[in-house]
């Protein structure tokens, strides 16, 4: 016997469950809805970043320079 865990889109769940019922040994142990929406603080940061890009006020740094400074700061080789 085997047990699996998977994630499905809401619009595919009913179709999958209907097909699963065709297996005599299938037994649903647990089913829960998962909220994949971003938390509000992430939405706020995203909006802030989009506004900075659109307004031309975004400040950026070269990744290799930033990486080197972080590696130095945290003693990473």
DSSP file (Angstrom, degrees, kcal/mol; ACC not computed):
  #  RESIDUE AA STRUCTURE BP1 BP2  ACC     N-H-->O    O-->H-N    N-H-->O    O-->H-N    TCO  KAPPA ALPHA  PHI   PSI    X-CA   Y-CA   Z-CA
    1    1 A X              0   0    0      0, 0.0     2,-0.3     0, 0.0     0, 0.0   0.000 360.0 360.0 360.0 146.5    0.0    0.0    0.0
    2    2 A X        -     0   0    0      2,-0.0     2,-0.4     0, 0.0     0, 0.0  -0.916 360.0-154.5-128.8 155.2    1.2    3.5   -0.7
    3    3 A X        -     0   0    0     -2,-0.3     2,-0.3     2,-0.0     0, 0.0  -0.995  14.4-174.0-130.2 136.0    0.2    7.0    0.5
    4    4 A X        -     0   0    0     -2,-0.4     2,-0.4     2,-0.0    -2,-0.0  -0.884  13.9-153.6-127.4 159.5    0.7   10.2   -1.4
    5    5 A X        +     0   0    0     -2,-0.3     2,-0.3     2,-0.0    -2,-0.0  -0.999  24.9 163.9-129.6 135.1    0.2   13.9   -0.7
    6    6 A X        -     0   0    0     -2,-0.4     2,-0.4     2,-0.0    -2,-0.0  -0.962  30.9-130.9-148.3 164.9   -0.5   16.4   -3.5
    7    7 A X        -     0   0    0     -2,-0.3     2,-0.3    27,-0.0    -2,-0.0  -0.970  25.3-175.7-120.5 133.3   -1.7   19.9   -4.1
    8    8 A X        -     0   0    0     -2,-0.4     2,-0.1     2,-0.0     5,-0.1  -0.921  31.0-106.3-126.4 151.0   -4.4   20.7   -6.7
    9    9 A X    >>  -     0   0    0     -2,-0.3     3,-1.6     1,-0.1     4,-1.0  -0.477  36.4-116.3 -67.5 148.4   -6.0   23.9   -8.0
   10   10 A X  H >> S+     0   0    0      1,-0.3     3,-0.7     2,-0.2     4,-0.6   0.870 114.6  57.2 -55.6 -39.2   -9.5   24.4   -6.7
   11   11 A X  H 34 S+     0   0    0      1,-0.2    -1,-0.3     2,-0.1     4,-0.2   0.634 111.7  42.4 -72.2 -11.0  -11.0   24.1  -10.2
   12   12 A X  H <> S+     0   0    0     -3,-1.6     4,-2.2     2,-0.1    -1,-0.2   0.522  91.9  86.2-105.6 -10.3   -9.4   20.7  -10.6
   13   13 A X  H <X S+     0   0    0     -4,-1.0     4,-2.8    -3,-0.7     5,-0.2   0.930  88.6  46.5 -61.2 -51.1  -10.2   19.2   -7.2
   14   14 A X  H  X S+     0   0    0     -4,-0.6     4,-2.3     1,-0.2    -1,-0.2   0.902 112.9  50.2 -61.8 -41.4  -13.7   17.9   -7.9
   15   15 A X  H  > S+     0   0    0     -4,-0.2     4,-1.9     2,-0.2    -1,-0.2   0.911 112.7  47.4 -63.0 -42.0  -12.7   16.3  -11.1
   16   16 A X  H  X S+     0   0    0     -4,-2.2     4,-2.3     2,-0.2    -2,-0.2   0.923 111.0  50.5 -65.2 -44.0   -9.7   14.6   -9.4
   17   17 A X  H  X S+     0   0    0     -4,-2.8     4,-1.6     1,-0.2    -2,-0.2   0.886 108.2  53.3 -63.5 -38.2  -11.9   13.4   -6.5
   18   18 A X  H  < S+     0   0    0     -4,-2.3     4,-0.3    -5,-0.2    -1,-0.2   0.915 111.9  44.6 -62.2 -42.3  -14.4   11.9   -8.9
   19   19 A X  H >< S+     0   0    0     -4,-1.9     3,-1.1     1,-0.2    -2,-0.2   0.848 108.9  57.6 -70.9 -31.8  -11.7   10.0  -10.7
   20   20 A X  H >< S+     0   0    0     -4,-2.3     3,-1.8     1,-0.2     6,-0.2   0.826  94.0  66.8 -66.4 -31.4  -10.2    8.9   -7.4
   21   21 A X  T 3< S+     0   0    0     -4,-1.6    -1,-0.2     1,-0.3    -2,-0.2   0.674  84.8  72.9 -64.7 -16.4  -13.5    7.3   -6.3
   22   22 A X  T <  S+     0   0    0     -3,-1.1     2,-0.6    -4,-0.3    -1,-0.3   0.657  81.4  83.4 -73.8 -13.3  -13.1    4.7   -9.1
   23   23 A X    X   -     0   0    0     -3,-1.8     3,-1.0    -4,-0.2    -3,-0.0  -0.816  69.7-154.5 -92.9 122.7  -10.3    3.1   -7.0
   24   24 A X  T 3  S+     0   0    0     -2,-0.6    -1,-0.1     1,-0.2    -2,-0.0   0.837  93.7  48.5 -65.0 -33.3  -11.7    0.7   -4.4
   25   25 A X  T 3  S+     0   0    0      2,-0.0    -1,-0.2     0, 0.0     2,-0.2   0.521  83.8 115.5 -87.4  -4.1   -8.7    1.0   -2.1
   26   26 A X    <   +     0   0    0     -3,-1.0     2,-0.4    -6,-0.2    -6,-0.0  -0.461  37.8 175.0 -70.8 134.2   -8.6    4.9   -2.2
   27   27 A X        -     0   0    0     -2,-0.2     2,-0.6     0, 0.0    -2,-0.0  -0.958  27.9-135.2-142.1 118.3   -9.3    6.5    1.1
   28   28 A X        -     0   0    0     -2,-0.4     3,-0.1     1,-0.2    -2,-0.0  -0.649  22.7-179.8 -77.1 116.5   -9.1   10.3    1.7
   29   29 A X        -     0   0    0     -2,-0.6     2,-0.3     1,-0.3    -1,-0.2   0.855  65.6  -8.1 -84.6 -38.2   -7.2   10.7    4.9
   30   30 A X        -     0   0    0      2,-0.0     2,-0.4     0, 0.0    -1,-0.3  -0.973  55.1-175.5-160.1 142.6   -7.3   14.5    5.0
   31   31 A X        +     0   0    0     -2,-0.3     2,-0.3    -3,-0.1    -3,-0.0  -0.976  14.1 167.5-142.4 128.4   -8.2   17.4    2.7
   32   32 A X        -     0   0    0     -2,-0.4     2,-0.4     2,-0.0    -2,-0.0  -0.991  35.2-115.5-141.8 150.8   -7.7   21.1    3.5
   33   33 A X        -     0   0    0     -2,-0.3     2,-0.5     2,-0.0    -2,-0.0  -0.680  29.3-148.8 -83.8 136.2   -7.8   24.3    1.6
   34   34 A X        -     0   0    0     -2,-0.4     2,-0.8     2,-0.0    -2,-0.0  -0.920   5.7-140.7-111.0 128.9   -4.5   26.1    1.4
   35   35 A X        +     0   0    0     -2,-0.5    -2,-0.0     1,-0.1     0, 0.0  -0.790  23.7 173.3 -89.5 111.8   -4.4   29.9    1.2
   36   36 A X        +     0   0    0     -2,-0.8    -1,-0.1     2,-0.1     2,-0.1   0.255  36.5 122.4-101.7  11.3   -1.6   30.8   -1.3
   37   37 A X  S    S-     0   0    0      1,-0.1     2,-0.1     0, 0.0     3,-0.1  -0.429  70.2-103.5 -73.7 148.2   -2.4   34.5   -1.3
   38   38 A X        -     0   0    0     -2,-0.1    -1,-0.1     1,-0.1    -2,-0.1  -0.409  37.9-106.4 -68.3 144.8    0.5   36.9   -0.3
   39   39 A X    >>  -     0   0    0      1,-0.1     4,-1.9    -2,-0.1     3,-0.7  -0.349  33.9-108.1 -65.7 157.1    0.4   38.4    3.2
   40   40 A X  H 3> S+     0   0    0      1,-0.3     4,-2.6     2,-0.2     5,-0.2   0.861 117.2  57.9 -58.6 -38.9   -0.6   42.1    3.3
   41   41 A X  H 3> S+     0   0    0      1,-0.2     4,-2.0     2,-0.2    -1,-0.3   0.866 107.3  48.3 -62.7 -34.4    2.9   43.2    4.2
   42   42 A X  H <> S+     0   0    0     -3,-0.7     4,-2.4     2,-0.2    -1,-0.2   0.890 110.3  51.1 -71.6 -38.7    4.3   41.6    1.0
   43   43 A X  H  X S+     0   0    0     -4,-1.9     4,-2.7     2,-0.2    -2,-0.2   0.911 110.2  50.5 -60.9 -41.9    1.6   43.2   -1.1
   44   44 A X  H  X S+     0   0    0     -4,-2.6     4,-2.3     2,-0.2    -2,-0.2   0.915 111.1  47.6 -63.1 -43.7    2.4   46.6    0.4
   45   45 A X  H  X S+     0   0    0     -4,-2.0     4,-2.5     2,-0.2    -1,-0.2   0.887 111.9  50.7 -64.8 -39.0    6.1   46.1   -0.4
   46   46 A X  H  X S+     0   0    0     -4,-2.4     4,-2.7     2,-0.2    -2,-0.2   0.927 110.4  48.7 -63.6 -45.6    5.3   45.0   -3.9
   47   47 A X  H  X S+     0   0    0     -4,-2.7     4,-2.5     1,-0.2    -2,-0.2   0.906 111.3  51.0 -60.1 -41.7    3.1   48.1   -4.4
   48   48 A X  H  X S+     0   0    0     -4,-2.3     4,-2.2     2,-0.2    -2,-0.2   0.926 111.5  47.0 -61.7 -46.0    5.9   50.3   -3.1
   49   49 A X  H  X S+     0   0    0     -4,-2.5     4,-2.2     2,-0.2    -2,-0.2   0.906 111.5  50.5 -63.6 -42.7    8.4   48.7   -5.4
   50   50 A X  H  X S+     0   0    0     -4,-2.7     4,-2.8     1,-0.2    -1,-0.2   0.917 110.5  50.0 -62.1 -43.3    6.1   49.0   -8.4
   51   51 A X  H  X S+     0   0    0     -4,-2.5     4,-2.4     1,-0.2     6,-0.3   0.906 109.9  50.5 -61.5 -42.1    5.5   52.7   -7.6
   52   52 A X  H  X>S+     0   0    0     -4,-2.2     5,-2.0     2,-0.2     6,-1.2   0.898 112.4  47.0 -63.5 -40.1    9.3   53.3   -7.3
   53   53 A X  H ><5S+     0   0    0     -4,-2.2     3,-0.7     4,-0.2    -2,-0.2   0.942 114.5  46.1 -65.7 -47.2    9.8   51.7  -10.7
   54   54 A X  H 3<5S+     0   0    0     -4,-2.8    -2,-0.2     1,-0.2    -1,-0.2   0.841 115.7  46.0 -65.8 -33.6    7.0   53.6  -12.4
   55   55 A X  H 3<5S-     0   0    0     -4,-2.4    -1,-0.2    -5,-0.2    -2,-0.2   0.532 109.5-121.6 -86.9  -6.8    8.1   56.9  -10.8
   56   56 A X  T <<5S+     0   0    0     -4,-0.7    -3,-0.2    -3,-0.7    -4,-0.1   0.714  83.0 113.5  74.5  20.2   11.8   56.3  -11.7
   57   57 A X      < +     0   0    0     -5,-2.0    -4,-0.2    -6,-0.3    -5,-0.1   0.344  36.7 125.2-105.0   5.9   12.8   56.6   -8.1
   58   58 A X        -     0   0    0     -6,-1.2     2,-0.5    -7,-0.1    -9,-0.0  -0.413  47.5-151.8 -68.8 139.1   14.0   53.0   -7.6
   59   59 A X        +     0   0    0     -2,-0.1     2,-0.3     2,-0.0    -2,-0.1  -0.946  19.1 177.0-112.8 132.1   17.5   52.6   -6.4
   60   60 A X        -     0   0    0     -2,-0.5     2,-0.3     0, 0.0     0, 0.0  -0.908  16.6-149.8-133.6 161.4   19.4   49.5   -7.3
   61   61 A X        -     0   0    0     -2,-0.3     2,-0.2     4,-0.0    -2,-0.0  -0.939  34.8 -96.1-128.0 151.4   22.9   48.0   -6.8
   62   62 A X     >  -     0   0    0     -2,-0.3     4,-2.5     1,-0.1     3,-0.2  -0.495  33.5-135.0 -64.2 129.9   24.9   45.7   -8.9
   63   63 A X  H  > S+     0   0    0      1,-0.2     4,-3.4    -2,-0.2     5,-0.2   0.887 102.0  53.1 -59.5 -42.6   24.4   42.2   -7.6
   64   64 A X  H  > S+     0   0    0      1,-0.2     4,-2.2     2,-0.2    -1,-0.2   0.891 111.8  46.2 -63.7 -37.6   28.1   41.2   -7.7
   65   65 A X  H  > S+     0   0    0     -3,-0.2     4,-2.1     2,-0.2    -1,-0.2   0.933 115.6  45.7 -67.2 -45.9   29.0   44.3   -5.6
   66   66 A X  H  X S+     0   0    0     -4,-2.5     4,-2.4     2,-0.2    -2,-0.2   0.914 112.7  51.0 -62.7 -43.9   26.2   43.7   -3.2
   67   67 A X  H  X S+     0   0    0     -4,-3.4     4,-2.9     1,-0.2     5,-0.2   0.930 109.6  50.2 -59.8 -47.0   27.0   39.9   -2.9
   68   68 A X  H  X S+     0   0    0     -4,-2.2     4,-2.1    -5,-0.2    -1,-0.2   0.895 111.1  48.5 -60.8 -40.5   30.7   40.7   -2.2
   69   69 A X  H  X S+     0   0    0     -4,-2.1     4,-2.5     2,-0.2    -1,-0.2   0.889 113.1  47.5 -68.5 -37.6   29.8   43.2    0.5
   70   70 A X  H  X S+     0   0    0     -4,-2.4     4,-2.6     2,-0.2    -2,-0.2   0.912 111.0  51.1 -67.6 -41.4   27.4   40.7    2.1
   71   71 A X  H  <>S+     0   0    0     -4,-2.9     5,-2.7     1,-0.2     4,-0.3   0.900 113.6  45.4 -61.6 -40.1   29.9   37.9    1.9
   72   72 A X  H ><5S+     0   0    0     -4,-2.1     3,-0.9    -5,-0.2    -2,-0.2   0.928 112.7  50.2 -67.2 -45.3   32.5   40.1    3.6
   73   73 A X  H 3<5S+     0   0    0     -4,-2.5    -2,-0.2     1,-0.2    -1,-0.2   0.896 120.6  34.6 -60.8 -41.7   30.0   41.3    6.3
   74   74 A X  T 3<5S-     0   0    0     -4,-2.6    -1,-0.2    -5,-0.1    -2,-0.2   0.208 109.4-117.5-103.1  14.7   28.9   37.8    7.2
   75   75 A X  T < 5 +     0   0    0     -3,-0.9     2,-0.4    -4,-0.3    -3,-0.2   0.877  57.2 158.3  53.8  45.4   32.3   36.1    6.6
   76   76 A X      <       0   0    0     -5,-2.7    -1,-0.2    -6,-0.2    -2,-0.1  -0.830 360.0 360.0 -99.8 137.2   31.1   33.9    3.8
   77   77 A X              0   0    0     -2,-0.4    -1,-0.1    -5,-0.0    -5,-0.1   0.421 360.0 360.0 -98.2 360.0   33.7   32.5    1.4
